[in-house]
Amino acid sequence: MTYAPARMRFGIFLAPFHRVGENPTVALDRDLELIELLDKLDFDEAWIGEHHSAGWELIASPELMIAAAAQRTKTIKLGTGVSSLPYHHPFILADRMVQLDHMTRGRAMFGVGPGALTSDAYMLGIDALTQRQRMDEALGVILRLFRGETVTHESDWFTLREARLQIAPYTHPHMPVAVASSFSPAGPQAAGKYGVGVLSVAVSQPGGMISLSRTWDMAQEAADKANQTISRDDWKLVMPIHIAETREEAIADVDNGSQRFNKDYFEDTLGRPADPSVKGDMESQIERGGAIVGSPDDAIAAIERMQEMSGGFGGLLGMAHEWTSWEKTKRSYELFARYVAPKFQGQLGRISESQEYVSGHRTTIFGPNAAAIGKAFIDGGVQLPAPMLERMQRGNT
């Protein structure tokens, strides 16, 4: 049976991706402008990445972006998407996140991962084979610190001696925590082990949709083993999204931009060879479930398919991209907020029921009013206009 949340949460996963050659000052400011727009459009969340190399993903400190965005917004929650735990001393990172929890009045979220860019780990001298183990070790320590424990821990890469945070979290017992998951079992297993959420960041990649149900199974199995409780409400999926008035317009908006991005970033920068069996055009990407691109109705249908394939999840995050113009990108978020999100947030049912009720009972409801208006004309000695008389005879106003 497919799980459906009472109110699905929507937001963005902001790596970000900015084409090499653009002014970084302007690009970072536009990222903040986008978060401001999403806040006004009633999106729920923005998760902001951490990267240190390769020239595309320019945000080195998601905490700095969250602090700035919190001053410009009112309700949207702001998360690290994600903090690469092997790059940081767990005590210092935990202390910074608790400070953000206070500065945002409980709007901060803590997404964690092992570090996605191999070039980051290379420059830091971190063996890629140790990253997932280090993430697991650091997460366990950070959660203990969040809970107010005094921690002594000796590791081959950090030491804690009777360490404890000097202020308690603003959010009780602590801010929401989620672990990034791609194709490795490390993410969902860590989420289950520690009873936290899952951020599925590779859903758009070939095979990503097919592996969804297994992702949750791994998390649940790990939770059962550790005697933890996890909820599908805390499972977020990341997917490229672009909405326009029609499917044809939406595809035309982003087809060239998405293909250029895949070549310039994944192939020419990261060195991932193109798979000749996977077509790169947008029609093919939509067909295999690698993007939600089309009209609002197309988006609704795609999300419903994702719910069925996954067994149900609590939130959908659009992968922030720049595959088209800034104006068309903003228009896409507006259309999504107006016509897609309410479908999954329980906001349309009562409105439709109210309209249908009044429409179905308009003779009973408006008939006495029409009679009263007619009587007022007669009492005033004024002849009713022919169109009004005709409407009254039909029982309408």
C-alpha angles and dihedrals in degrees: 000000000000116000116226120188119227087237119015114212121229132194145118139282103218110194082152117233113201121169116248110257097042124118104264093207091057093043094054091047090052089053089057091046089054092053089049090053092049090051090054090048091054098248112162107219147017120194114197124203136229120220134151108187148027096064100252108080101054104179110102095173120035088184091065091050092048092051091051095044092048089061091053100044140058114203113001114112116233125211141178104250085211138339108203100228099198089062095060141055103249095226095054093046092047090050092051093049093051089051089053089049088060097040092052094042091238100322096113122105128190118223116179139189143158095258122279103213114073088200090063092054091044093056090048092050093241117150107235089221090065099048100090093044090049091050091053093047094047094046092054091052094045093052090051090052091048089054092055099255124149106237131203111181133161116200135164088249107030140019132209123190115192087324120180134162114252095218128043120236117271089225116064121264089354141305120291112281127200135176123221115242128193121153098312118093090227095088101050091038092054090046091053094043092055099032097242137127132281129233108198101202101169101057092116094055120096107283093013096115092047092054095052099095090048090051092061092042090057092049092048093047091052091047092051091049092050094042090242130142121229131178133211085224086075094052113102125187123206119215136158109252134187125168130191134162091271136023091240093054093047093051092047089051096058110018098095094036095052093049092048091049093052092050098042096043111027098031108028099032106030094029097231106155117232115253106233090206091061115072115219102208118109095244089058092044091054091046094056092045096253097129142015104229125153142057123336089263090053090052092051091051092048093051091049089053090050090052091052095046094047099040089242138312138200105232146017123212121196111224102239108237139163099219093136141017122311091243093052090046092055090046089054092056090048093052091047092051094047103041111014110037096051090059090066098036102063093250102120106049099076093043091053092045091051093050092046092048095051092043092050094047101035094120092055094041101043100029096084090047091052090050091050091052091049091050090051090056092048094046089051092050092242123138113238113244111252095243091052092048090051092051091049090052089053090050094247133112 
